[in-house]
Amino acid sequence: MTVLDLPFIETDLKLAADPRSWERGVEYFSARAAEVLMVRNGTVYARVAGSGAEAYRVEVWAEGGRVHGRCTCPVGNQGVFCKHCVATALTYLDGRPGAGQTGQDIRAYLEAQDKDALIDLVMDRLPWDDDLRRSLKLQAACHGRSAPDVDAYRKAIADATAVPAGGRVAYLEVPRFVQRIAAVVDGVEDLLASGYAAEAVGLIEDAVARCQEAAGRLDDSDGRMGEMLHRLGTLHHAACAAARPDPADLARRLFRMELRDAFGVFAGVPEVYGEILGSEGLAVYGRQVEARWSKLAALAPGDDPARRYRRNRYRLTSMMESLARRSGDVGRLAEVMSRDLASPDRFLRLARAYQRAGRPDEALRWALRGLDAFPEAPRSALEAFVADEYHRRGRHDEAMAVMWRQFQRDPDLRTYARLKEHADRAGQWPRWRPKALRAVEAAVSDAMRRPRGAPGPPPDRSVLVEIYLWEDDVQSAWAEAHLGGCSESLWMRLAALREADHPADAAAIYRKRIEPLVALANNRAYAEAAALLGKLKALLARLGRRGEFDAFLADLRAAHRRKRNFIAMTGEL
């Protein structure tokens, strides 16, 4: 195979990689960090030196008119065409030594050897190639005897998931750690495909338990172990569907595993495994769950919501809800849900359950009960649900009364926008807008009268400025800002909006912001100050005041002459 045999060019690589990965990949290519090992079946295999001691394994191929890559680095493991993929592809296209080596070359050599020579070749590699040794051990355990060697699989699982006593697996080591597990899981998947479903079920359950135990000792910020556990859960279901184990035994095991499952591998057993368990297994599972569930006291409004996370209550509740959903009886589901009414969201869940079941009257009743039970608590989602139900019934005035109470409780842009949304549905916004603005004005005026030194940020008119900007009324927003001030970010928005027609206003705002930025004395602030200086220069030039800018810049640079990075950033102004 020659370089021209793979259907991608440099332009394809630029499309596949983000700009930063492309830039860094070119650097890696220039540093000769990539070594192409082989080209086989349209895939380039390479090893790329990382920034540390680790070398990454890379595969690059073309499919569907696009270039794809796979890399063992943390970025590439997420399916991103990383810098190592870029370096690999560029090295291949450059035709450096190794780039033309193909699988056919090696295959031709191997085909010329006799069986004993090939066996010796493999056996000589086994002590030094951990991946090959593990893979062949599992293949031998599956195919080497009349029945698979389950103990060999169990040992492989234990070895792959072992974390040094008292130790942890660091972030950069996690990809390799999970790859080790994946190789063993591949072997278990082969075992299932070979017809040994019953053996696979037990091995998968062992792997899940060990992976969950190991997960607490990994820096798994990228969620690789979570993905592995999800794969094991999918594989377990397939193995159970093929093996059809005793329903009662399986139900008892699933109950125990789901109860201690922190990753959701076995979540929703009745719905996921219902067909496999059948009526017998579901009955056994249900009795196990209900025996624990019956010992839990009901939670009423006023009870501590944190109690729902004690004594496995949250998990048992999920299990009971899954049983109820499996039955298709919304009344049974509501009975389970109503055992925890310690917060407004519990009433909302009940209301939505009845809504999904096509019983809107019960839905509205539960939502209204929630509003009555929590008159002072945050409950905006519950109020929105009630208002929506009123709108659907044509009871627009009642819907607006609910949303007005929400707005009065916290008059800001968020609640103002919600009020408008509901008023528009009723065709009543012209009626409600003046009333809402008066309420915001009253709240702002009350805040402005707060004694000096009171806790919280200094009061200003930011809320009204935000609202007018949201309505695209820049002039009113500007007037409010000048009347009582606003936040720094809003001043900057106003300046940007007034640059075109009111350059003097924008220039005054930018000029006021520059000095405090420079005083922060960090490169990010310097860069922002330099950008504002550039805007100020252009605005004052439009106003015929270029000399004023030059004097301001000279004074600023003199005052901060010791800040070398700032001086460098403003040297071209």
N, C-alpha and C positions, 0 to 999 in steps of 0.2 A: 504494500500500500504506500502510495506517495502522499505528499502533503496535499496535493490537489484532490485526493479522493474524499476528504471530509468537506461537506457542503457548508462551510462558514468562512467568512472573511473578517478582517479587523473591524469593519463597520458593524457587523453583527454583534461583536463583543461589546462595543460601546453601547449598543441598544440593550444588551442583557444586563450590564452592570450599572450601578448608580455612579455618578461622577466621582465620588470619593474612592470607591472600590476600583474604578478604572485607573485613576491617578496612582493609587498605591500599587495596583497590579503592574503598571508600567515600571514603577520603581523596582519591584521585585524581579521583573523580567530583566531589567538592565543590570541588576546585581547578580544575575544568573542563579537565583534562588530556586528555580524550578528545574527538576530533572524528570524528563519524560521517560517512563519505564517501558511502556508498551502501547501499541495501538491495536485494539482487537474488537472486531464486530462493530466498527464505527465509533468506538469510545477510546479517548486518549486517557491513559492512566499515568499519573505522575506523583512524585513526592516533592513537596515544597517546604523549604526551611522556614520556620516561623521566626518571630522577632526574638524568641527565647531559644531554649535548647530543643523544643519540640519540633518535629517535622510532621506535616499534615499530608494525608492521603487524598488525592484529588482525582475526580473523573469528569471529563468534559465530552459532550456529544451534541449532535444536532438532531432535532426532531420537530416535525410540524412547522418547518420553516423558521425555527428559532434555535438558539444555542442554549443548552442547559448545562448545569454543573452541580457537582456534589463534592463537598469537602468536609473533613473531620474537624475543622476549626469551629469555634462557637458560633460564628456568623453563618458559615456554610451549612452547618447542621440545621439551620432554620430554613433551608431551601433558598438562600440568597446566593446569587452569582457573585461570590466574594473576590477579594484581591488575589487569592491563591488560584482561583479558577481563571482569572484574567491572565496571570503570569504563566499558567500551564498552557493555555490556548496560544498565547503569543510565542512561547518557546516552541510549540509544535509548528506553528506557521513559519517560524524563522528557520526551521529545518536543522536545528542543532543536533549534535550526536545523541542518538537514542530516539529522536522523534520519528525516525522511519522504521524502527524495530516493530515488527508486527507479530501477532499471535501465530500467524501461519508459519513464520520462520521457526519459532520454537516448537510448534506442533510437528512440523516436518522432521525436526531433529528427534523428538520423542518417539515418533512413529518408527524411526529407524532402530530404536533400542529394543532389546529383548525384555521380557517381563521381569526377570530377576534384577536387571540393571535399573529398571524403573522403580522397583520396590526399594532397592538400596538407596536410590536417589532421594526418595521420599523419607525413608527411615533416617537418613543422614541429616535431613533438615528438621526432624521432629524435636530434638532437644532444644533447638534455638528459635523455633517459630511457634509461639504460643497459640496463635489463632489456628494454624494448621493442625496442631496437635489436638486442640479441643474439638475442632470440627471432625477429625477422623475418629476420635474416641467416641463421639456421639453416633457417628455413622456405624461404627463397629457395634455399639450397644444396641442399635436398632436392627441391623441386618446380619450381624455376625453369628447369631444363634437361632435356634428354633423359635425363641421368644425374646423380646427385647430385654435388655439388662436395665431394669428400672433403677436399681441402686446406683448404677453409673450415671444415669441422668440426675438423680438426686444429688450426688456428689458434685456434678458439674454445676448445678444450680447453686449449691452451697458455696462452692469456690467463687463463682462469678459474682455473687452478691455479698461476699465477705468484706467487711470494713475492718481495718486493724483495730484491735482492742483499744478503747479509749481515744481512738483517732477520728478524723473526719476526712471526707473527700473534698478537696478544694475545687473551686469553680472551674478552673482550667482542666482539672482531671476528670470532671464528670462525664464529658463526651466519651472518653475512652472506657470509663467504668460502665456506662450504659451500653456501649457497643459490645462489651464482653457479655453482658446479660442477653443482648439481642442475638448474639451468635448461638447461645444455648436455647433461647426461645425458638430460633429457626429450626434447631434440631427437634424440639418438641412438636413443632408444626409439621415437620417431616414425619414424625412418629404418627401423628394423627392422620396424615395423608396416606400412610402405609396400612391403615386399618386398625390401629391400636388406640381407639378412642378412649376406652376405659382407663388405660394406663395414662393417657395424656391428661385426663381430668384431674387425677390426683397430683400429677407433677405440676400442673398449672396452679392448683391451689397452694402447693408448697412454694412455688415461685412468687405468687402474689404476697403471701405472708412474709417471705424473706425480703422482697422488694420494699414492702411497707415498713418493715423494721429498719432497713438500710436508709430509707428516704429521710429519716430524721437526722441523719449524720452526713448529708450531702448539702453542698451549696448549690442547690438546683434552681438557681434564679431563672433559667430558661425553660423550666418545666419538662426536662427530658424524662425524668423518672415518672412524672405524671402521664406522659405519652406512652411510656412502656407499660404502665399499669393499665391504661385504657386498652392497649393492644392485648394484654393478657386477659382482660375481661371479655373482649370480643372472642378471643380464642377459646376461652372457657365455655362460653355459650355454644359455640360451634361443636366443641367436644362433647358437651352434654347432649346436644341434639343428636349427635351420631351414636353415642354410647347408650343413651336412655337408661341411666342408672336408676336404682330403686327410688321411687318418688319420695317416700318418707325419709330415707337416709339423706337424699339430696336436699330436701327441704330443711332438715335440721342443720346440715352443714351451711347452707346458704344463710339461714337465720343467724348463726354464730358469726359467719364472715361479714355479713352486712352490719351487724351490731357494732363490730369493732373497726369498720372500714372508714378511714378518714379521707379517702381519695375518691369515693363514689364508684369504685370498681363494680360493686354489686348492688348499687342503688336501684330501687324500684323492682325488687325481685318478682312480685306478683305479675307485673306488667311485662317484664322482660322474659321471665322463665315460665310464665303461666302455662303455655302450651306443652312445655316439657314436663312440668310438675303434674299437670292434670288435676282433677278434683281432689284426689287423695293427697297429693303433695301440698296443694294449696291449703287444704284443711289442716294438715300438720303444721305448716308454716303459720297459718292464722292463729292456731291455738297457742303456739309459742309466743307470738307477738302480743296477743291479747292478755296472756298471763302476766306479762311484765307491764303492759299498758294499764291494766286495771288497778295497779298499785299506785298510780300517779294521781295526785289530787288535781282537780280542775283549777285553772287560773282565771280569775275574774278581773274586771277593771279595777285598778288600784293595787293589784298584786305586782310584785317586782318582775318585770319581763325577763330579767336575767335567769330566773328560775327555769325557763324553758331549755336552758343549756345544761342543766344538772341531771345527774343520774341517767344519762343516755336518753333524756326525754325528747330532745330534738330528733334524734335518729328514730326512736320508736314512733314518734308522731308521723314522720315521713313514711315509715313502713305501714302504719295503719291507713294513711291516706292512699298509699299505693293499692292496698287491698280494696279500699272503697272504690277507687277509680276502676279497678279491674272488674268490680261487680256492676259498674254502670249506674249505681244508685246514688244520685246526688244527695238524697236525704241522709244516707249513711255517711257520705263524705262530709256533709255539714255537721253531723253529730260528732265526728272526729275533730273537725276544725274548731267547733264551739267549745272544746275542752280547754282552749287557750284564748282568752279574750283580754289579755293583759296589755294590749297596745292597739292603737287605731288600725294599724295595718292588718291585724287579724280579722277585724270586721270587713275590711276591704277584700281580703282573700275570700271570705264567705260570700260577699256580694258578687264577686266576679265568678265564683263557682256556679251560683244560681243563674247568673247572666249567660254563661256558656251553655247551661242546660236549657236555655230558652224559657226561664221562669223569672221575668223581669220584676214582677211585683215582690217576690221574696227577696230579690237582689236589692231593691230600693229599701225594703223594710230593714234589712241588715245594715245597710249603709247609714240609714237614719238613726238606728240604734247606736251605731258607732259614734256619730256626732253628739248624741245625747250623753253617751258614756264618757266622752273626753272633751268637755267644752273648752278647756284651756290648753290642751296639748296640741303640738304641731300635727295637722291633719289635712294638709292641702290636697293630697291625692284623693282622700275620702270625699272632701267637699267637691272636687272636680267630678267625681263619679256621680254624686247626687245631682249636681247641676246638669250633667249629661243626660241622666235619666229624666229629669224634669223637661229638658228641651225636647227629648224624644216624645214626650206626652203632650207637647204644646203648652206646657206650663212655664212659659218663659219668665214671668215675673218672679215665680218662686226660685227658678234657677239663678236669676240675677240677685235675689236677696241673699242666697248662699254665697255667691262670689263677692258680693259687696262686703259681707261680714269678713271674708278672708282678706279683702283689700284693706279694710279699716284696721285690721289687726296689725298689718305690716305694709304700709303704703310705700312701695318702691317700684322700680321699673318692672321687675318680674311680675308682681301682682297686678300692676297697671296693664301689662300686656295680656295677662290672663282675663282680666275684666273686659278688655276690648274684644278678645276672642269670643267670649260668651255674649257680649252685647251685640256684636255683629250677627251672631246666629239669631238673635231676636230682632235684628233690625233697629236697635235702640242706641247705638253708640253716640249719635249727636245729643241724645238726652243725658247719657251717663258721663260723657267726657268732661263737661264743665264741673260737674259735681266731684269727679275724681280729682281734677286739678286743684279744686278748692281744698279737698281733704289733704292732698300732698302739701299744699302751701301752708295749711294750718299746722301740719306735723313739723315742717321745716321751721316755721316761726317759733313753735314751742321749743325745738332743739336749740335754736339760735339764742333763746333767752336763758339757756342753761348757765349756771354760775361758772365763772372762770375757775380752772383747776379741777372741774368735775371729771370723773373717769371717762375714758373713751376719746376718740379723735376729735379735734376741734370741729364744731358744727359749721356747715356751709350749705350751699344750695346745689350740691352735686346731684341729688335725686332729680330735681327739676331740669337740670342741664341734661342729664341722661335721657329723660323722657322726651324732651324737645329734640334732641339729636336723633332719637329713635324714630321720631315722627318727621325727620328731615326738616325741621324748623330751626335752621342754624341761627337766624337772627334772634329768636326768642331765647335760645340756649345761651347765646353771647350776652344778652341782656341780663339773664339770671346770674351768669358767672360774674359779671361786673357788679351786680347788686350785692352779692354775698359770698363770692368766691366759690371754688370747686376744687376737686382733686387735681394733682399734677398731671395725671394721664388725660383727664378731660381737657385741661388747658392745652395740652399738646394736640389733641384731636381738633379742638377749635382752631388752633393756629394753622394746622394743615388745611382745614376747610376754608379758611379766610385768606390763604396765600394769594389766590388768583385775583380776587376783587378788592381785598383790603390788606395789601402787603405791609403797611405800617403796623397794623394790629399784630400780624403774625411775627414780624421782626421783633416787636417788643417782648412777646412771649418767649421766643427763642433766646433772645439776649439774656433774659432773666434766668433762664434754665442753665446756661452754660457754666457760669462760675461754680454753682453747687456741684455740678458733675465733675469738674476738674478737681475739686476739693476731696472727692472720694478717693483719689490717688490709686486707681487701678486701671489696667489697660482697657477693660470693657467700657468704663466710664469715659476714658480719654477718647476712645473711638466714637462714642455717642456724641461727645462734646465737639469733636472735629467735624462730624456730619452736620451738626447744628450750625457750626461756624460756616460751613459751605452754604447752607440755606440762607443764613443771615447775610452773607456776602452778596448772594444773588438778589435778595430782596432789597437791600440798601442800594445796590447798583441801579435797580429799577426805579428807585425813588430819587436818584441823583445824589446819594449820600455815601458814595464810595469812600471818601476821606474819613468819614465817621467810623466806618468799619475798620479801615487800616489803623486808626488810632486805638480803637478798642482792642484789636488783635495784638498790637504792640504792647499795650499795657498788660494784657492778659499773659502774654509770653514772658514779659519781664517779671511779673509777680510770681510766676511758676517756673522760672528758668531752671530750677533744680530738678524738675520733673522731665527727665531726658526723653522718655517715651512720648510724652505729650508734645514736647517741642518737636520731635521727629515727625509725629503725625500731622502737625500743623505747618510744617515747613513749606509746603507748596501753596499755601493760601495767600 
